[in-house]
Amino acid sequence: MLIDNVNSLPLPRKLPAPPGTPPIKTQKRSATILPNFVGLKFQVHNGKIYQDVVITEEMVGRKLGEFVATRKRFTYKQSKNK
């Protein structure tokens, strides 16, 4: 049976990551955060660059893309001609 809509990531080990371990780079924004991801660092692609995300217990069950903005914030610029 072939499943087309599964977004898989390379599953990390169950042991905590040693200090100095590089973060896991991914473009899978729709991947679900699993309980064994807690404490790990991911770099999630926002369409332009990779942004760092550290996984906490509150994030379990949600998607990686929820924690990385894909658009710039709008800032109102005052014009000099008043």
VEXPAVO-110262 format. One line per field, with one value per residue: x negated, y negated, z of N, C-alpha, C, O, CB in turn; residue in one letter; residue number from 1. Coordinates in nm, 4 decimals, padded with zeros to 6 digits. Glycine has a CB too. Layout:
<sites>
n.c1: [X ...]
n.c2: [Y ...]
n.c3: [Z ...]
ca.c1: [X ...]
ca.c2: [Y ...]
ca.c3: [Z ...]
c.c1: [X ...]
c.c2: [Y ...]
c.c3: [Z ...]
o.c1: [X ...]
o.c2: [Y ...]
o.c3: [Z ...]
cb.c1: [X ...]
cb.c2: [Y ...]
cb.c3: [Z ...]
residu: [A ...]
num: [NUM ...]
</sites>
This chain:
<sites>
n.c1: [-00.0843 -00.0691 -00.1384 -00.0688 -00.0543 -00.2176 -00.4437 -00.7617 -01.0393 -01.3910 -01.4235 -01.5264 -01.7635 -01.6691 -01.8181 -01.9368 -02.0539 -02.4008 -02.6009 -02.6909 -02.6070 -02.5044 -02.2091 -01.9033 -01.8360 -01.5568 -01.3016 -01.0473 -00.7814 -00.5329 -00.5585 -00.4799 -00.5399 -00.6998 -00.6984 -00.9620 -01.1216 -01.1602 -01.3589 -01.5441 -01.7174 -01.6002 -01.6319 -01.4236 -01.2952 -01.1894 -01.1152 -01.2980 -01.5274 -01.6862 -01.5431 -01.6047 -01.4647 -01.3828 -01.2680 -01.0019 -00.8067 -00.5453 -00.5052 -00.4572 -00.2783 -00.1959 -00.2653 -00.5817 -00.6038 -00.4405 -00.5843 -00.7587 -00.7790 -00.6626 -00.6419 -00.7399 -00.7143 -00.4872 -00.5812 -00.4957 -00.5933 -00.6762 -00.6077 -00.8213 -00.7165 -00.4970]
n.c2: [00.1174 -00.2112 -00.5283 -00.8557 -01.1127 -01.1443 -01.3154 -01.2822 -01.2896 -01.2650 -01.0510 -01.1417 -01.0138 -00.8530 -00.9333 -01.2223 -01.5030 -01.5509 -01.8303 -02.0782 -01.9470 -01.9634 -02.1388 -01.9862 -02.0131 -02.1052 -02.1116 -02.0428 -02.1709 -02.0871 -01.8707 -01.6711 -01.7364 -01.5184 -01.3384 -01.2490 -01.4445 -01.6496 -01.8971 -01.9016 -02.0714 -02.2295 -02.3394 -02.5161 -02.5720 -02.8788 -02.9574 -03.1316 -03.1486 -02.9370 -02.8979 -02.8893 -02.6558 -02.5503 -02.2650 -02.2264 -02.0832 -02.1771 -02.2051 -01.9596 -01.7516 -01.9510 -02.1336 -02.1785 -02.4092 -02.5967 -02.7490 -02.9107 -03.2041 -03.3013 -03.5345 -03.8815 -04.1163 -04.3885 -04.7222 -05.0467 -05.3291 -05.6560 -05.9303 -06.1844 -06.4101 -06.6233]
n.c3: [00.0000 -00.0929 00.0298 -00.0371 00.0779 00.2991 00.4947 00.5441 00.7664 00.8322 01.0961 01.4165 01.6597 01.9710 02.1844 02.3656 02.1798 02.1400 02.2583 02.0203 01.7971 01.4619 01.3444 01.2178 00.8850 00.6931 00.4416 00.4691 00.5656 00.6355 00.7981 01.0796 01.4230 01.6338 01.9526 02.0100 01.9019 02.0773 02.2228 02.0206 01.7519 01.4640 01.1267 00.9425 00.6231 00.4897 00.2419 00.1490 00.3185 00.5703 00.8862 01.2357 01.4657 01.7823 01.9317 02.1589 02.4314 02.4080 02.1398 02.0242 01.8035 01.6358 01.3273 01.1581 01.0006 01.1214 01.2948 01.1652 00.9949 00.6713 00.5387 00.5222 00.7906 00.7836 00.7835 00.8564 00.6822 00.7420 00.5360 00.3951 00.2840 00.3954]
ca.c1: [00.0000 -00.1503 -00.0764 -00.1268 -00.0518 -00.2968 -00.5618 -00.8554 -01.1669 -01.4819 -01.3929 -01.6444 -01.7776 -01.5964 -01.9099 -01.9472 -02.1618 -02.5167 -02.6262 -02.7709 -02.5478 -02.4390 -02.0640 -01.8492 -01.7822 -01.4439 -01.2071 -00.9159 -00.7082 -00.4094 -00.5902 -00.4286 -00.6421 -00.6807 -00.7531 -01.1064 -01.1900 -01.1709 -01.4959 -01.6293 -01.7171 -01.5709 -01.6363 -01.3088 -01.3040 -01.0717 -01.1012 -01.4150 -01.6402 -01.6529 -01.5329 -01.6227 -01.3520 -01.4137 -01.1416 -00.9642 -00.6962 -00.4194 -00.4975 -00.4306 -00.1499 -00.1741 -00.3494 -00.7037 -00.5836 -00.3662 -00.6762 -00.8482 -00.7016 -00.7023 -00.6304 -00.7958 -00.6171 -00.4664 -00.6109 -00.4512 -00.7000 -00.6257 -00.6633 -00.8853 -00.6361 -00.3730]
ca.c2: [00.0000 -00.3310 -00.6473 -00.9697 -01.2400 -01.1392 -01.4016 -01.2177 -01.3518 -01.1663 -01.0440 -01.1501 -00.9106 -00.8812 -00.9936 -01.3668 -01.5423 -01.6059 -01.9701 -02.0973 -01.8740 -02.0572 -02.1220 -01.9095 -02.1032 -02.0465 -02.1970 -01.9831 -02.2535 -02.0187 -01.7532 -01.6774 -01.7269 -01.3990 -01.3540 -01.2278 -01.5622 -01.7504 -01.9326 -01.9054 -02.1939 -02.2135 -02.4577 -02.5017 -02.6651 -02.9644 -02.9988 -03.2107 -03.1044 -02.8420 -02.9620 -02.7949 -02.6247 -02.4537 -02.1979 -02.2122 -01.9896 -02.2388 -02.1999 -01.8227 -01.7346 -02.0590 -02.1258 -02.2594 -02.5363 -02.6912 -02.8240 -02.9872 -03.2961 -03.2998 -03.6696 -03.9888 -04.1995 -04.5191 -04.8366 -05.1706 -05.4283 -05.7931 -06.0024 -06.3108 -06.5193 -06.6398]
ca.c3: [00.0000 -00.1087 00.0871 -00.1071 00.1483 00.4218 00.4912 00.6348 00.7982 00.8894 01.2383 01.5017 01.7619 02.0946 02.2796 02.3453 02.0889 02.2104 02.2239 01.8998 01.6856 01.3703 01.3373 01.1062 00.7829 00.6224 00.3704 00.4945 00.6608 00.6735 00.8798 01.2158 01.5267 01.7152 02.0882 02.0198 01.8486 02.1835 02.2575 01.9020 01.6722 01.3227 01.0419 00.8539 00.5107 00.4813 00.1035 00.1133 00.4014 00.6756 01.0164 01.3457 01.5529 01.8876 01.9605 02.2994 02.4518 02.3658 01.9935 01.9789 01.7364 01.5402 01.2077 01.1646 00.9327 01.2042 01.3786 01.0785 00.9112 00.5310 00.4837 00.6039 00.8600 00.7233 00.8685 00.7952 00.6724 00.7362 00.4215 00.4310 00.2277 00.4703]
c.c1: [-00.0893 -00.0741 -00.1462 -00.1411 -00.1289 -00.4213 -00.6609 -00.9824 -01.2616 -01.4619 -01.5207 -01.6471 -01.7008 -01.6862 -01.9131 -02.0685 -02.2790 -02.5403 -02.7175 -02.7183 -02.4807 -02.2884 -02.0235 -01.7861 -01.6685 -01.3641 -01.0648 -00.8436 -00.5828 -00.4348 -00.5406 -00.5429 -00.6070 -00.7425 -00.9043 -01.1867 -01.2180 -01.3176 -01.5893 -01.6171 -01.6913 -01.5967 -01.5302 -01.3159 -01.1760 -01.0461 -01.2202 -01.5393 -01.5915 -01.6510 -01.5385 -01.4949 -01.4009 -01.2806 -01.1219 -00.8446 -00.5632 -00.3984 -00.4578 -00.2898 -00.1188 -00.2702 -00.4708 -00.6826 -00.5086 -00.4587 -00.7767 -00.7623 -00.7542 -00.6973 -00.6924 -00.6830 -00.6074 -00.5008 -00.5729 -00.5646 -00.6373 -00.6885 -00.7210 -00.8036 -00.5048 -00.3001]
c.c2: [-00.1244 -00.4517 -00.7684 -01.0946 -01.2386 -01.2253 -01.3491 -01.3001 -01.2419 -01.1646 -01.0500 -01.0351 -00.9499 -00.9437 -01.1445 -01.3997 -01.5973 -01.7510 -01.9807 -02.0205 -01.9735 -02.0330 -02.0434 -02.0080 -02.0342 -02.1536 -02.1472 -02.0614 -02.1841 -01.8932 -01.7743 -01.6585 -01.6106 -01.4183 -01.3318 -01.3405 -01.6657 -01.7706 -01.9411 -02.0393 -02.1574 -02.3460 -02.4360 -02.6102 -02.7470 -03.0130 -03.0785 -03.1620 -02.9971 -02.9161 -02.8561 -02.7807 -02.5217 -02.3961 -02.1861 -02.1186 -02.0463 -02.2294 -02.0627 -01.8140 -01.8440 -02.0427 -02.2170 -02.3981 -02.6394 -02.7853 -02.9058 -03.0731 -03.2938 -03.4383 -03.7704 -04.0614 -04.3346 -04.6265 -04.9626 -05.2712 -05.5663 -05.8638 -06.1364 -06.4305 -06.5291 -06.7560]
c.c3: [00.0000 -00.0557 00.0278 -00.0212 00.2799 00.4033 00.5924 00.6498 00.8409 01.0408 01.3210 01.6021 01.8871 02.2009 02.2588 02.2585 02.1690 02.1699 02.1019 01.7802 01.5916 01.3657 01.2131 01.0087 00.7100 00.5496 00.3908 00.6033 00.7114 00.7560 01.0227 01.3154 01.6184 01.8535 02.0973 01.9547 01.9577 02.2209 02.1387 01.8311 01.5271 01.2540 00.9356 00.7479 00.5028 00.3389 00.0558 00.1879 00.4989 00.8084 01.1257 01.4277 01.6539 01.9340 02.1113 02.3094 02.4032 02.2149 01.9403 01.9207 01.6361 01.4235 01.2219 01.1056 01.0139 01.2805 01.2983 00.9860 00.7681 00.4680 00.5792 00.6750 00.7895 00.8249 00.7923 00.7975 00.6557 00.6166 00.4680 00.3821 00.3031 00.4227]
o.c1: [-00.1760 00.0412 -00.2677 -00.2313 -00.1064 -00.4952 -00.6450 -01.0256 -01.2166 -01.4815 -01.6131 -01.5462 -01.6707 -01.6362 -01.8942 -02.1713 -02.2596 -02.5039 -02.8095 -02.7771 -02.4067 -02.2438 -02.0988 -01.6925 -01.6811 -01.3598 -00.9711 -00.8448 -00.5318 -00.3418 -00.5573 -00.6315 -00.4973 -00.8290 -00.9690 -01.3096 -01.2924 -01.3904 -01.7037 -01.5188 -01.7530 -01.5849 -01.5438 -01.3398 -01.0663 -00.9630 -01.2419 -01.6436 -01.4718 -01.7450 -01.4838 -01.4260 -01.4544 -01.1902 -01.2116 -00.7875 -00.4764 -00.2859 -00.4274 -00.1938 -00.0241 -00.3486 -00.4645 -00.7386 -00.5114 -00.4150 -00.8692 -00.6825 -00.8750 -00.7438 -00.6973 -00.5704 -00.7075 -00.4548 -00.6133 -00.6248 -00.5558 -00.8100 -00.6757 -00.8200 -00.4120 -00.1923]
o.c2: [-00.1384 -00.4743 -00.7831 -01.1749 -01.3252 -01.2086 -01.3696 -01.3700 -01.1350 -01.2668 -00.9720 -00.9686 -01.0676 -01.0011 -01.1911 -01.3323 -01.6814 -01.7910 -01.9008 -02.0269 -02.0603 -01.9193 -02.0348 -02.0792 -01.9186 -02.2697 -02.2043 -02.0221 -02.2180 -01.8168 -01.8821 -01.5755 -01.6053 -01.5041 -01.3903 -01.3331 -01.7608 -01.6749 -01.9839 -02.1114 -02.0654 -02.4522 -02.3492 -02.7268 -02.6916 -03.1014 -03.0921 -03.1375 -02.9700 -02.9887 -02.7469 -02.8787 -02.4176 -02.4709 -02.1422 -02.0792 -01.9699 -02.2441 -02.0503 -01.8626 -01.8310 -01.9478 -02.3200 -02.4954 -02.7579 -02.8909 -02.9637 -03.0209 -03.2854 -03.4570 -03.7488 -04.0672 -04.3880 -04.6222 -04.9819 -05.2959 -05.5889 -05.8577 -06.1940 -06.5411 -06.4522 -06.7865]
o.c3: [00.0862 -00.0924 00.0402 -00.0448 00.3645 00.3062 00.7128 00.5581 00.8822 01.1066 01.2981 01.6258 01.9070 02.2976 02.1465 02.2640 02.2568 02.0593 02.0842 01.6723 01.6379 01.3814 01.1160 01.0451 00.6694 00.5903 00.3350 00.7199 00.8182 00.7816 01.0797 01.2948 01.6740 01.8712 02.1841 01.9523 01.9336 02.2471 02.1540 01.8483 01.4734 01.3151 00.8494 00.7791 00.5084 00.3182 -00.0646 00.1272 00.5088 00.8408 01.1104 01.4558 01.6157 01.9714 02.1833 02.2077 02.3610 02.1672 01.8217 01.9806 01.5586 01.4210 01.2891 01.1562 00.9805 01.3262 01.3551 00.9081 00.7457 00.3555 00.7002 00.6257 00.7418 00.9390 00.6777 00.9020 00.5662 00.5980 00.5669 00.4335 00.2778 00.4739]
cb.c1: [00.0962 -00.1895 -00.0851 -00.0439 00.0895 -00.3354 -00.5255 -00.8891 -01.1524 -01.6308 -01.3149 -01.6480 -01.9258 -01.5341 -02.0512 -01.9568 -02.1121 -02.6423 -02.6884 -02.9120 -02.4457 -02.4987 -01.9945 -01.7450 -01.8925 -01.3539 -01.2408 -00.9298 -00.6715 -00.3307 -00.7431 -00.3190 -00.6539 -00.7417 -00.6841 -01.1435 -01.1068 -01.0882 -01.5495 -01.5933 -01.8515 -01.4247 -01.7802 -01.1749 -01.3288 -01.0874 -00.9762 -01.3899 -01.7041 -01.7541 -01.4030 -01.7380 -01.2277 -01.4941 -01.1374 -00.9317 -00.6856 -00.4159 -00.6298 -00.4476 -00.0411 -00.1924 -00.2686 -00.8175 -00.5118 -00.2774 -00.7491 -00.9433 -00.7071 -00.6137 -00.4827 -00.8786 -00.6560 -00.3210 -00.7616 -00.3271 -00.7962 -00.6562 -00.5546 -01.0269 -00.6102 -00.3972]
cb.c2: [00.0006 -00.3518 -00.6475 -01.0018 -01.2795 -00.9922 -01.5508 -01.0777 -01.4606 -01.1979 -00.9161 -01.2847 -00.8867 -00.7537 -00.9333 -01.4402 -01.6473 -01.5217 -02.0440 -02.0569 -01.7675 -02.0449 -02.2583 -01.8025 -02.1468 -01.9704 -02.2022 -01.8342 -02.3858 -01.9827 -01.7250 -01.5707 -01.8603 -01.2761 -01.2582 -01.0954 -01.6254 -01.7084 -01.8343 -01.7914 -02.2715 -02.1658 -02.4814 -02.5094 -02.5894 -03.0831 -03.0790 -03.3587 -03.2250 -02.7234 -03.0449 -02.8395 -02.5715 -02.5200 -02.0584 -02.3505 -01.9529 -02.3845 -02.2397 -01.7216 -01.7288 -02.1975 -02.1637 -02.1893 -02.5135 -02.6162 -02.7303 -02.8926 -03.4399 -03.2053 -03.7053 -04.0873 -04.2177 -04.5349 -04.8391 -05.2264 -05.3962 -05.8701 -06.0245 -06.3167 -06.4976 -06.6527]
cb.c3: [00.1222 -00.2567 00.2437 -00.2261 00.1743 00.4582 00.5204 00.5854 00.9093 00.8525 01.2702 01.5749 01.7952 02.1485 02.2653 02.4808 01.9861 02.1819 02.3432 01.9258 01.7361 01.2291 01.3380 01.1548 00.6830 00.7194 00.2208 00.5352 00.5975 00.5500 00.8789 01.2379 01.6072 01.6457 02.1810 01.9559 01.7373 02.3084 02.3541 01.8061 01.6869 01.2998 00.9785 00.9328 00.3774 00.5740 00.0858 00.1432 00.4789 00.6790 01.0271 01.4356 01.4714 02.0077 01.8942 02.3630 02.5986 02.4089 01.9343 02.0955 01.8374 01.6073 01.0820 01.0916 00.8068 01.3016 01.4696 00.9962 00.9682 00.4534 00.4564 00.5176 01.0094 00.6734 00.9107 00.8670 00.5539 00.8687 00.3122 00.3730 00.0761 00.6155]
residu: [M L I D N V N S L P L P R K L P A P P G T P P I K T Q K R S A T I L P N F V G L K F Q V H N G K I Y Q D V V I T E E M V G R K L G E F V A T R K R F T Y K Q S K N K]
num: [1 2 3 4 5 6 7 8 9 10 11 12 13 14 15 16 17 18 19 20 21 22 23 24 25 26 27 28 29 30 31 32 33 34 35 36 37 38 39 40 41 42 43 44 45 46 47 48 49 50 51 52 53 54 55 56 57 58 59 60 61 62 63 64 65 66 67 68 69 70 71 72 73 74 75 76 77 78 79 80 81 82]
</sites>
